Amino acid sequence: MNNKLPSTFSSIKATLPTLGIGLGLRGSLIDSIMAHQEKIDWLEFTPENYFQSATGGQDLLKRMSRQFALTSHGVSMSIGSADALDQNYLAHLKHLVEITDSPWFSDHLSFSSVDNHYIHDLFPLPQNIQAAQHVADKIQAAQAFVGKPMLIENISAYQKMEGPLSEAQFLTEVATLADCGILLDLNNLYINSINLKFDPYQYLAEIPLERVVQVHMAGHLHTSKYLVDTHGERVEKNVFALLEHLLTLVEVKAITLERDQNFADFKELMFDLDRIRDIHNSRKTHVSREKERETNKDKRHPDSTVSLVSTADETDLIDCAPTGSGVEALREFEKAFIGNLLERTTGSTPFTVEREALSSADINNLQLSENASEIYLMITNSRLEELLQSVCPCTFVALGDCSKKVSAGFYRKHPTIGLSQEISTKDFAEYLNSDWPEVIMELPYLCELALSEHKKRFCGQYNIDSNLIDLELDSFEQLSQSQPILNESLELFTSAYPIPSIVRATESLANVAAEEVFMPWGNSASGISGPYNIAIYRPTGGASAQLLTVPVAAAALIKAAAQTRRSADSSTSYKPFSCLNLIEEAMSSMQISPSTENLANLIGLVKQLFELGIFAGCKRLNAS
């Protein structure tokens, strides 16, 4: 193995900040995090959650970065895939690393895609030199483009991957060839040591601990056959013991407590965080004189970090397009692995595998045991359900007990899963209508609810025009000289049901049986009937998208403004409408008289539309 290659990483690690004890940033934990910020040193965020600038999440990251140090921990780079690095992914990642001033970024020693088919899970690689070199090449390319050190994380596994290298040797080979850092997940290490039957302390003795920058701590689930990585339970004593031992061997820059579910009692997280801090504070790092000399030797060349963070032109994205017979064998292995899971999960697979390209060890790796297959299928199905639920959470509450069947059926019908959640979920409402008529009969608003949630989740970014001004609309002169500009992100549609009310009920009564909460809106005898005008838009400042029911008169004003916008886009002879023109148009479309009362009401509505951000602002018109 090549673990004695010249390294620049010791000098790089020495320049990295010591962050302390931190927590994974999760949306549902933000309020609790802010209430306990004196006990939380830093936060780790998942960049994929913030790639969509329209969600307003990037503004959240900027705000959080003013309170905490942040680092990026990705889940979808698929660094082990035989495919080239996704250049669009790297561009988004680089942007987030820059705006958060993340001192490093990390991802997993795994693959989750092949031939641009993503399945949103972390799968193991063949443990051989060819795969290690391939991953190392891609890590170097990613580091060079992003301009910060990359850490590679060991993943949990449920079947031993055959090959000439052990798991520890494979991680060592990748990190050494790439000259990168390690994010050591001690929960994953412990899980694998039990599932795959090896000594975790021997593992620590075999890997290059001087490359360990960050540590992950998490909980796991006990099943009858395996320990399963869930990030939903308390950290166990054996994982704490591994941390105690590790910190006697090496200095680490950061320790993270990961929790992705079961957030009901934040005190549990604080208890585990305090335990980690106690261990960290009581265990002094004992680095031998020999290791100190090795570290000092590397520090003789402080400028060597330039080779890692080389200045890649933003317009010249890194193109790591792997070639060669070893990579093609890896591609066939990955197609077969994901293809087998897709076929068992969804009933179909898009891949044809050239099995003659696979080695005997690769073929053995594909012969998953029944127990391992069961675990991988459980995790994969859970990931797919989580993906769909993250976009349509209220729809899932309404579905109740049948949500698992519905989501599994959706991915059976739509087995090609792209990296973008928008692509993955755009057909969900249509699928509900076509494949679940019995559910729609009971919950007739469900399709519109799902469509509204999808539109809200991927509502476009509101871009502020610097030429817009705020005007006091207190006179007819001002009304006639002010052109209202419609929010670019706004979408207005008609619904048979009061979708915003349903969403609010779902969010506040998530644990109430769906039929008790929702049936009144599906029952004509209730006396509640549409149509309802629903507005979805994103206000200024990148805030969360809004979902509102607007009255008929407001809808008429919005439609008039939208019509003038379309006219402006298509005609150079377009004459701008003023606020007064819009009011006249609304009166005409609603066939109401231009009485003083009606006029006053409509002027009041125009002002409200400005206050809400549905009208983004005004442009002053020349007086006639």
C-alpha positions as CSV (number, residue, x, y, z in Angstrom):
1,M,0.0,0.0,0.0
2,N,1.0,3.6,-0.5
3,N,0.6,5.0,3.0
4,K,4.1,6.3,3.0
5,L,3.7,8.7,0.1
6,P,4.9,12.3,0.8
7,S,2.1,14.2,2.5
8,T,1.3,17.9,2.8
9,F,-1.7,17.2,5.1
10,S,0.0,17.5,8.5
11,S,0.8,21.2,7.7
12,I,-2.7,21.7,6.3
13,K,-4.3,20.3,9.5
14,A,-2.1,22.5,11.6
15,T,-3.6,25.6,10.0
16,L,-7.3,24.4,10.5
17,P,-9.3,26.0,13.3
18,T,-10.3,24.0,16.4
19,L,-14.1,24.2,16.4
20,G,-14.9,22.2,19.5
21,I,-18.1,20.3,20.1
22,G,-20.9,20.8,17.6
23,L,-24.3,19.6,16.4
24,G,-25.8,18.8,13.0
25,L,-27.9,21.7,11.7
26,R,-31.4,20.4,11.1
27,G,-34.4,22.6,10.3
28,S,-36.6,21.3,13.1
29,L,-33.8,22.0,15.6
30,I,-33.1,25.6,14.9
31,D,-35.2,27.1,17.7
32,S,-33.7,24.7,20.2
33,I,-30.2,25.3,18.9
34,M,-30.6,29.1,19.4
35,A,-32.0,28.5,22.9
36,H,-28.9,26.5,23.9
37,Q,-26.3,28.2,21.8
38,E,-24.0,28.7,24.8
39,K,-23.5,24.9,24.9
40,I,-23.0,24.4,21.1
41,D,-19.6,25.5,19.7
42,W,-20.3,25.0,16.0
43,L,-22.8,23.5,13.4
44,E,-22.4,21.1,10.5
45,F,-24.9,21.6,7.6
46,T,-25.9,19.4,4.7
47,P,-25.2,21.4,1.6
48,E,-27.8,19.6,-0.6
49,N,-30.5,21.1,1.6
50,Y,-29.4,24.6,0.5
51,F,-28.6,24.2,-3.2
52,Q,-32.1,25.6,-4.2
53,S,-31.5,29.3,-3.6
54,A,-35.3,29.8,-4.0
55,T,-35.9,28.1,-0.6
56,G,-34.4,30.9,1.3
57,G,-32.1,28.4,3.1
58,Q,-28.9,30.2,2.0
59,D,-30.0,33.3,3.9
60,L,-30.5,31.0,7.0
61,L,-27.0,29.7,6.6
62,K,-25.7,33.3,6.4
63,R,-27.5,34.2,9.6
64,M,-26.4,31.1,11.4
65,S,-22.8,31.7,10.3
66,R,-22.9,35.0,12.3
67,Q,-23.7,33.0,15.4
68,F,-21.7,29.7,14.9
69,A,-18.8,28.4,12.9
70,L,-20.2,26.2,10.1
71,T,-18.8,23.3,8.0
72,S,-20.3,21.5,5.0
73,H,-21.0,17.7,5.2
74,G,-22.4,16.4,1.9
75,V,-24.4,13.2,1.2
76,S,-24.7,13.3,-2.6
77,M,-21.2,13.9,-4.1
78,S,-21.1,10.2,-4.8
79,I,-17.3,10.4,-4.8
80,G,-17.0,6.6,-5.4
81,S,-19.2,6.6,-8.5
82,A,-17.7,5.6,-11.8
83,D,-19.3,8.8,-13.2
84,A,-17.5,12.1,-13.5
85,L,-17.9,14.6,-10.8
86,D,-21.1,16.6,-11.2
87,Q,-19.9,20.0,-12.1
88,N,-23.2,21.7,-11.2
89,Y,-22.9,20.1,-7.7
90,L,-19.4,21.3,-7.3
91,A,-20.3,24.9,-8.2
92,H,-23.2,24.9,-5.7
93,L,-20.9,23.4,-3.0
94,K,-18.2,25.9,-3.6
95,H,-20.6,28.8,-3.3
96,L,-22.0,27.5,0.1
97,V,-18.5,26.8,1.4
98,E,-17.6,30.4,0.5
99,I,-20.6,32.1,2.0
100,T,-20.3,30.1,5.3
101,D,-16.5,30.4,5.4
102,S,-16.4,26.6,6.0
103,P,-12.8,25.7,6.8
104,W,-13.3,22.2,5.2
105,F,-15.9,20.2,3.5
106,S,-16.6,16.5,3.8
107,D,-18.5,13.6,2.2
108,H,-18.6,9.8,2.3
109,L,-16.4,7.0,1.1
110,S,-19.2,5.5,-0.9
111,F,-21.3,5.8,-4.1
112,S,-24.9,6.7,-4.4
113,S,-25.3,7.1,-8.1
114,V,-24.3,5.6,-11.5
115,D,-25.1,6.8,-15.0
116,N,-26.8,9.8,-13.3
117,H,-29.3,7.6,-11.5
118,Y,-29.4,8.6,-7.8
119,I,-30.9,6.5,-5.1
120,H,-30.1,8.8,-2.1
121,D,-28.2,6.3,-0.1
122,L,-24.6,5.4,0.7
123,F,-23.3,2.2,-0.8
124,P,-20.0,0.4,-0.2
125,L,-17.2,0.1,-2.8
126,P,-15.1,-2.8,-3.8
127,Q,-12.0,-2.7,-1.5
128,N,-9.2,-2.8,-4.1
129,I,-6.4,-0.5,-5.2
130,Q,-8.2,0.5,-8.5
131,A,-11.3,1.8,-6.6
132,A,-9.1,3.6,-4.1
133,Q,-7.1,5.4,-6.8
134,H,-10.3,6.3,-8.6
135,V,-11.8,7.9,-5.5
136,A,-8.5,9.6,-4.7
137,D,-8.4,11.2,-8.1
138,K,-11.9,12.6,-7.7
139,I,-11.2,13.9,-4.1
140,Q,-8.1,15.8,-5.5
141,A,-10.3,17.3,-8.2
142,A,-13.0,18.3,-5.8
143,Q,-10.4,19.8,-3.4
144,A,-8.8,21.8,-6.2
145,F,-12.0,23.3,-7.3
146,V,-13.7,24.0,-4.0
147,G,-10.4,25.4,-2.7
148,K,-10.6,23.9,0.8
149,P,-9.5,20.6,2.3
150,M,-11.8,17.6,1.9
151,L,-12.5,15.0,4.6
152,I,-13.6,11.5,3.7
153,E,-15.9,9.6,6.0
154,N,-16.1,5.9,6.7
155,I,-19.7,4.6,6.2
156,S,-21.8,1.9,7.9
157,A,-22.0,-1.4,6.1
158,Y,-24.0,-4.6,6.4
159,Q,-22.0,-7.1,4.4
160,K,-18.2,-7.4,4.0
161,M,-17.0,-6.2,0.6
162,E,-14.5,-8.8,-0.7
163,G,-11.1,-7.6,-2.0
164,P,-7.4,-7.6,-1.1
165,L,-7.9,-4.7,1.3
166,S,-9.6,-4.6,4.7
167,E,-11.9,-1.7,5.5
168,A,-9.2,0.1,7.4
169,Q,-6.7,-0.4,4.7
170,F,-9.1,0.8,2.0
171,L,-9.7,4.1,4.0
172,T,-6.0,4.5,4.5
173,E,-5.2,4.0,0.8
174,V,-7.8,6.5,-0.3
175,A,-6.8,9.2,2.2
176,T,-3.1,8.7,1.5
177,L,-3.4,8.7,-2.3
178,A,-5.7,11.8,-2.2
179,D,-3.6,13.4,0.6
180,C,-6.9,14.4,2.2
181,G,-8.3,14.4,5.7
182,I,-10.5,11.9,7.5
183,L,-13.9,12.4,9.1
184,L,-14.0,9.4,11.4
185,D,-17.5,8.3,12.3
186,L,-17.1,6.3,15.5
187,N,-20.7,5.1,15.4
188,N,-20.2,3.6,11.9
189,L,-16.9,2.1,13.0
190,Y,-18.6,0.4,16.0
191,I,-21.6,-0.8,13.9
192,N,-19.3,-2.3,11.3
193,S,-17.1,-4.0,13.9
194,I,-20.2,-5.8,15.3
195,N,-21.9,-6.5,11.9
196,L,-18.7,-7.6,10.1
197,K,-16.9,-9.0,13.2
198,F,-13.6,-7.1,13.5
199,D,-11.8,-5.3,16.3
200,P,-12.5,-1.5,16.2
201,Y,-9.4,-0.7,18.3
202,Q,-7.3,-2.6,15.8
203,Y,-9.0,-0.5,13.1
204,L,-7.9,2.7,14.9
205,A,-4.3,1.3,15.1
206,E,-4.3,0.7,11.3
207,I,-5.6,4.0,9.9
208,P,-3.5,7.2,9.7
209,L,-4.9,9.0,12.7
210,E,-2.9,12.1,12.0
211,R,-5.3,12.7,9.1
212,V,-8.4,12.6,11.4
213,V,-9.7,16.2,11.6
214,Q,-13.3,15.6,12.7
215,V,-15.2,12.9,14.5
216,H,-18.9,12.0,14.2
217,M,-20.9,10.6,17.1
218,A,-24.4,9.2,16.7
219,G,-26.8,6.5,17.8
220,H,-27.9,3.3,16.2
221,L,-30.7,0.8,16.2
222,H,-30.5,-2.8,17.4
223,T,-32.3,-5.4,15.3
224,S,-32.3,-9.1,15.7
225,K,-29.5,-9.5,13.1
226,Y,-27.7,-6.2,12.7
227,L,-26.9,-2.9,14.3
228,V,-28.4,-0.2,11.9
229,D,-27.1,3.3,11.5
230,T,-30.2,5.6,12.1
231,H,-29.0,8.8,13.7
232,G,-32.1,8.6,15.7
233,E,-31.0,7.2,19.1
234,R,-28.8,8.1,22.0
235,V,-25.0,7.5,21.6
236,E,-24.1,4.1,23.2
237,K,-21.4,3.6,25.8
238,N,-19.2,1.5,23.4
239,V,-19.1,4.5,21.0
240,F,-18.2,6.8,23.9
241,A,-15.4,4.4,24.8
242,L,-14.0,4.6,21.3
243,L,-14.0,8.4,21.6
244,E,-12.1,8.2,24.9
245,H,-9.5,5.9,23.4
246,L,-9.2,8.0,20.2
247,L,-8.5,11.2,22.0
248,T,-5.6,9.7,23.8
249,L,-4.0,9.0,20.4
250,V,-4.6,12.1,18.4
251,E,-5.8,15.7,18.4
252,V,-9.0,16.3,16.5
253,K,-10.3,19.7,15.4
254,A,-14.0,19.1,15.8
255,I,-16.5,16.6,17.1
256,T,-20.1,16.4,15.9
257,L,-23.2,14.9,17.4
258,E,-25.4,13.7,14.6
259,R,-29.2,13.4,15.0
260,D,-31.6,13.2,12.1
261,Q,-34.8,12.0,13.7
262,N,-36.6,11.5,17.0
263,F,-36.1,15.1,18.1
264,A,-38.9,15.1,20.7
265,D,-36.6,15.6,23.7
266,F,-33.8,18.1,23.0
267,K,-32.5,17.4,26.5
268,E,-31.3,14.0,25.2
269,L,-29.1,15.7,22.6
270,M,-27.8,18.1,25.2
271,F,-27.0,15.2,27.6
272,D,-25.0,13.4,24.9
273,L,-23.3,16.7,23.9
274,D,-22.3,17.3,27.5
275,R,-20.9,13.8,27.7
276,I,-18.8,14.3,24.6
277,R,-17.5,17.6,26.0
278,D,-16.6,16.0,29.3
279,I,-14.7,13.2,27.5
280,H,-12.9,15.8,25.3
281,N,-12.0,18.0,28.3
282,S,-10.8,15.1,30.5
283,R,-8.8,13.2,27.9
284,K,-5.6,15.0,27.1
285,T,-4.1,14.2,23.8
286,H,-0.9,12.2,24.1
287,V,1.1,12.5,21.0
288,S,4.4,10.7,21.0
289,R,7.7,12.4,20.4
290,E,8.1,10.4,17.2
291,K,4.7,11.8,15.9
292,E,5.7,15.3,16.9
293,R,8.9,15.0,14.9
294,E,6.9,13.7,11.9
295,T,4.5,16.6,12.2
296,N,7.4,19.1,12.5
297,K,9.0,17.6,9.5
298,D,5.9,18.2,7.4
299,K,5.8,21.8,8.6
300,R,9.1,22.6,6.9
301,H,7.1,23.2,3.7
302,P,4.2,25.5,4.8
303,D,3.5,26.6,1.2
304,S,2.7,23.1,0.2
305,T,-1.0,23.8,0.8
306,V,-1.1,25.7,-2.4
307,S,-1.2,22.4,-4.3
308,L,-4.4,21.5,-2.5
309,V,-6.3,24.7,-2.9
310,S,-5.1,25.6,-6.3
311,T,-7.0,28.5,-7.8
312,A,-9.4,26.9,-10.3
313,D,-11.1,29.4,-12.5
314,E,-14.8,29.4,-11.7
315,T,-15.6,29.2,-15.4
316,D,-13.3,26.3,-15.8
317,L,-14.9,23.6,-13.7
318,I,-13.0,20.5,-12.8
319,D,-13.7,17.7,-15.3
320,C,-12.8,14.4,-13.6
321,A,-14.1,12.0,-16.3
322,P,-12.6,8.6,-15.3
323,T,-11.5,6.2,-17.9
324,G,-9.8,2.8,-18.1
325,S,-10.8,-0.9,-17.7
326,G,-10.7,-0.6,-13.9
327,V,-13.2,2.2,-14.0
328,E,-15.5,0.3,-16.4
329,A,-15.4,-2.7,-14.1
330,L,-16.3,-0.4,-11.2
331,R,-19.2,1.0,-13.3
332,E,-20.6,-2.4,-14.0
333,F,-20.3,-3.3,-10.3
334,E,-22.2,-0.1,-9.3
335,K,-24.9,-0.6,-12.0
336,A,-25.4,-4.2,-10.8
337,F,-25.5,-3.1,-7.1
338,I,-28.0,-0.3,-7.5
339,G,-29.9,-2.2,-10.2
340,N,-30.5,-5.1,-7.9
341,L,-31.8,-2.8,-5.2
342,L,-34.0,-0.8,-7.6
343,E,-35.5,-4.0,-9.0
344,R,-36.3,-5.3,-5.5
345,T,-37.5,-1.9,-4.4
346,T,-39.5,-0.6,-7.4
347,G,-39.9,-3.7,-9.6
348,S,-37.7,-2.5,-12.4
349,T,-34.1,-1.4,-13.2
350,P,-32.8,0.9,-16.0
351,F,-29.4,-0.9,-16.1
352,T,-28.0,-3.7,-18.3
353,V,-24.9,-5.1,-16.7
354,E,-21.9,-6.6,-18.6
355,R,-21.1,-9.2,-16.0
356,E,-17.9,-10.3,-17.9
357,A,-16.4,-7.0,-16.8
358,L,-16.7,-7.9,-13.2
359,S,-14.0,-9.8,-11.2
360,S,-14.9,-12.8,-9.1
361,A,-14.5,-10.7,-6.0
362,D,-16.9,-8.1,-7.4
363,I,-19.5,-10.8,-8.2
364,N,-19.1,-12.1,-4.7
365,N,-19.8,-8.6,-3.4
366,L,-23.0,-8.6,-5.3
367,Q,-24.3,-11.8,-3.7
368,L,-25.8,-10.0,-0.7
369,S,-27.0,-12.2,2.0
370,E,-30.7,-12.3,2.7
371,N,-30.1,-10.4,6.0
372,A,-28.0,-7.7,4.3
373,S,-30.5,-7.3,1.5
374,E,-33.3,-6.8,4.0
375,I,-31.3,-4.1,5.7
376,Y,-30.3,-2.3,2.5
377,L,-33.9,-2.5,1.2
378,M,-35.2,-1.1,4.5
379,I,-32.8,1.8,4.5
380,T,-33.3,2.5,0.8
381,N,-37.1,2.5,1.1
382,S,-36.8,4.7,4.1
383,R,-34.6,7.2,2.3
384,L,-37.0,7.4,-0.7
385,E,-39.9,8.0,1.7
386,E,-38.0,10.7,3.5
387,L,-37.2,12.4,0.2
388,L,-40.8,12.5,-0.8
389,Q,-42.0,13.5,2.7
390,S,-39.5,16.3,2.8
391,V,-41.2,18.0,-0.1
392,C,-44.8,17.0,0.7
393,P,-45.0,16.8,4.6
394,C,-48.6,17.7,5.0
395,T,-49.7,15.3,2.3
396,F,-48.0,12.5,4.2
397,V,-49.8,13.5,7.4
398,A,-53.1,13.3,5.5
399,L,-52.2,9.9,4.0
400,G,-51.6,8.5,7.5
401,D,-50.9,4.8,7.7
402,C,-50.9,4.3,3.9
403,S,-48.1,6.7,3.3
404,K,-45.4,4.0,3.1
405,K,-47.4,2.1,0.4
406,V,-48.1,5.2,-1.5
407,S,-44.4,6.3,-1.6
408,A,-43.2,2.8,-2.5
409,G,-45.7,2.7,-5.3
410,F,-44.6,6.1,-6.6
411,Y,-41.0,5.0,-6.9
412,R,-42.1,1.8,-8.6
413,K,-43.7,3.9,-11.3
414,H,-40.9,6.5,-11.3
415,P,-37.7,4.4,-10.7
416,T,-35.3,7.0,-12.2
417,I,-34.3,9.2,-9.3
418,G,-32.4,12.4,-10.1
419,L,-30.3,14.4,-7.6
420,S,-32.9,17.2,-7.7
421,Q,-35.9,16.7,-5.4
422,E,-37.9,18.8,-7.9
423,I,-37.5,16.2,-10.6
424,S,-38.2,13.4,-8.2
425,T,-41.5,14.7,-6.9
426,K,-43.0,16.8,-9.8
427,D,-45.4,13.9,-10.8
428,F,-46.5,13.0,-7.3
429,A,-49.9,14.8,-7.5
430,E,-50.8,13.2,-10.8
431,Y,-49.7,9.8,-9.5
432,L,-52.0,10.1,-6.5
433,N,-54.9,10.9,-8.8
434,S,-54.3,8.0,-11.2
435,D,-53.1,5.3,-8.9
436,W,-55.0,5.9,-5.6
437,P,-58.6,6.6,-6.5
438,E,-59.8,5.1,-3.2
439,V,-57.7,7.5,-1.2
440,I,-58.8,10.5,-3.3
441,M,-62.4,9.5,-2.8
442,E,-61.9,9.8,1.0
443,L,-59.5,12.8,0.8
444,P,-60.5,14.6,-2.4
445,Y,-58.3,17.6,-1.7
446,L,-55.1,15.5,-1.6
447,C,-53.9,16.0,-5.2
448,E,-54.2,19.8,-4.8
449,L,-52.4,19.6,-1.4
450,A,-49.5,17.7,-2.9
451,L,-49.3,20.0,-5.9
452,S,-49.3,23.1,-3.6
453,E,-46.6,21.7,-1.4
454,H,-44.4,20.9,-4.4
455,K,-45.0,24.4,-5.8
456,K,-44.2,26.0,-2.4
457,R,-41.0,23.9,-1.9
458,F,-39.6,24.9,-5.3
459,C,-41.1,28.4,-5.6
460,G,-38.7,30.6,-7.6
461,Q,-36.4,33.2,-6.0
462,Y,-37.7,36.7,-5.6
463,N,-35.1,39.0,-7.2
464,I,-35.4,42.6,-6.0
465,D,-35.2,45.3,-8.8
466,S,-33.1,48.2,-7.6
467,N,-35.2,50.5,-9.7
468,L,-38.4,49.8,-7.7
469,I,-39.5,52.4,-5.1
470,D,-42.0,52.5,-2.2
471,L,-44.8,55.0,-2.7
472,E,-47.5,56.3,-0.5
473,L,-50.7,55.6,-2.4
474,D,-52.8,58.2,-0.6
475,S,-54.1,60.2,-3.6
476,F,-55.5,59.6,-7.1
477,E,-52.5,61.4,-8.5
478,Q,-50.1,58.9,-6.8
479,L,-52.3,55.9,-7.9
480,S,-52.3,57.2,-11.5
481,Q,-48.5,57.7,-11.6
482,S,-47.4,54.5,-9.9
483,Q,-47.0,51.2,-11.8
484,P,-47.2,48.1,-9.5
485,I,-44.6,45.4,-10.2
486,L,-45.7,41.9,-9.5
487,N,-43.5,39.6,-7.5
488,E,-41.6,37.5,-10.0
489,S,-42.0,34.4,-8.0
490,L,-45.7,34.6,-7.5
491,E,-48.0,31.9,-8.9
492,L,-51.8,32.2,-8.6
493,F,-54.1,29.2,-9.1
494,T,-57.7,28.2,-8.3
495,S,-58.4,25.4,-5.9
496,A,-61.6,23.6,-4.9
497,Y,-60.3,23.5,-1.3
498,P,-58.9,25.9,1.2
499,I,-55.3,24.5,0.9
500,P,-53.6,27.1,3.2
501,S,-56.1,26.2,6.0
502,I,-55.5,22.5,5.5
503,V,-51.7,23.1,5.7
504,R,-52.0,25.0,8.9
505,A,-54.2,22.3,10.4
506,T,-51.7,19.7,9.4
507,E,-48.8,21.5,10.9
508,S,-50.5,22.1,14.2
509,L,-52.3,18.8,14.4
510,A,-49.8,16.4,12.9
511,N,-50.6,13.6,15.4
512,V,-54.4,13.7,14.9
513,A,-56.0,11.0,12.8
514,A,-56.2,12.3,9.2
515,E,-59.9,11.6,8.7
516,E,-60.8,13.5,11.8
517,V,-58.9,16.6,10.8
518,F,-59.5,16.6,7.1
519,M,-62.8,15.1,6.2
520,P,-64.8,18.3,6.7
521,W,-63.0,19.8,3.7
522,G,-63.9,16.9,1.6
523,N,-67.6,16.8,2.6
524,S,-70.0,18.9,0.6
525,A,-72.5,18.7,3.5
526,S,-70.1,20.8,5.6
527,G,-71.1,23.9,3.7
528,I,-67.5,24.7,2.9
529,S,-67.0,25.0,-0.9
530,G,-64.6,26.7,-3.3
531,P,-63.3,27.9,-5.5
532,Y,-60.4,29.4,-3.6
533,N,-57.7,31.7,-5.1
534,I,-54.4,30.4,-3.8
535,A,-51.2,32.5,-4.1
536,I,-47.7,31.0,-3.7
537,Y,-44.8,33.4,-3.6
538,R,-41.6,34.2,-1.9
539,P,-41.3,37.5,-0.2
540,T,-38.3,39.8,-0.2
541,G,-35.2,38.7,1.7
542,G,-35.3,35.1,0.6
543,A,-37.9,34.2,3.3
544,S,-39.8,31.0,3.2
545,A,-42.4,30.7,0.5
546,Q,-45.9,31.8,1.5
547,L,-49.1,30.0,0.8
548,L,-52.2,32.3,1.0
549,T,-55.9,32.3,0.2
550,V,-56.6,35.6,-1.4
551,P,-60.1,37.2,-1.9
552,V,-61.7,37.5,-5.3
553,A,-61.0,41.2,-5.6
554,A,-57.3,40.7,-4.7
555,A,-57.1,37.9,-7.3
556,A,-58.6,40.2,-9.9
557,L,-55.9,42.8,-9.1
558,I,-53.1,40.2,-9.3
559,K,-54.5,38.8,-12.6
560,A,-54.6,42.3,-14.1
561,A,-51.0,42.9,-13.0
562,A,-49.9,39.6,-14.5
563,Q,-51.6,40.4,-17.8
564,T,-49.7,43.7,-18.0
565,R,-46.5,41.9,-17.2
566,R,-47.1,39.4,-20.1
567,S,-47.9,42.3,-22.4
568,A,-44.7,44.0,-21.4
569,D,-42.7,40.9,-22.2
570,S,-44.2,40.4,-25.6
571,S,-44.7,43.9,-27.0
572,T,-42.4,46.9,-27.4
573,S,-45.4,49.2,-27.8
574,Y,-46.8,48.2,-24.4
575,K,-48.3,51.1,-22.3
576,P,-47.7,50.5,-18.5
577,F,-50.7,50.2,-16.3
578,S,-50.9,52.3,-13.2
579,C,-52.4,51.3,-9.9
580,L,-55.5,53.1,-10.9
581,N,-55.7,51.3,-14.2
582,L,-55.4,48.0,-12.3
583,I,-58.3,49.0,-10.0
584,E,-60.4,49.9,-13.0
585,E,-59.6,46.6,-14.7
586,A,-60.5,44.7,-11.5
587,M,-63.8,46.5,-11.3
588,S,-64.6,45.6,-14.9
589,S,-63.7,41.9,-14.5
590,M,-65.7,41.6,-11.4
591,Q,-68.6,43.6,-12.9
592,I,-68.9,45.9,-9.9
593,S,-69.9,49.5,-9.8
594,P,-67.2,52.2,-9.4
595,S,-68.8,53.4,-6.1
596,T,-66.8,55.3,-3.5
597,E,-67.0,52.3,-1.2
598,N,-65.8,49.8,-3.8
599,L,-63.0,52.1,-4.9
600,A,-61.8,52.6,-1.3
601,N,-61.9,48.8,-0.7
602,L,-59.8,48.1,-3.8
603,I,-57.3,50.8,-2.9
604,G,-57.0,49.2,0.5
605,L,-56.4,45.8,-1.2
606,V,-53.6,47.3,-3.4
607,K,-51.9,48.6,-0.3
608,Q,-52.2,45.1,1.3
609,L,-50.7,43.5,-1.7
610,F,-47.7,45.8,-1.4
611,E,-47.4,45.1,2.3
612,L,-47.5,41.3,1.7
613,G,-44.8,41.5,-1.0
614,I,-47.2,40.1,-3.7
615,F,-46.5,43.5,-5.4
616,A,-42.8,43.9,-5.1
617,G,-42.8,47.7,-5.5
618,C,-43.6,50.5,-7.8
619,K,-42.1,52.2,-10.8
620,R,-43.0,55.9,-11.1
621,L,-44.8,56.8,-14.3
622,N,-44.4,60.2,-16.1
623,A,-47.3,62.5,-15.4
624,S,-49.6,62.8,-18.4
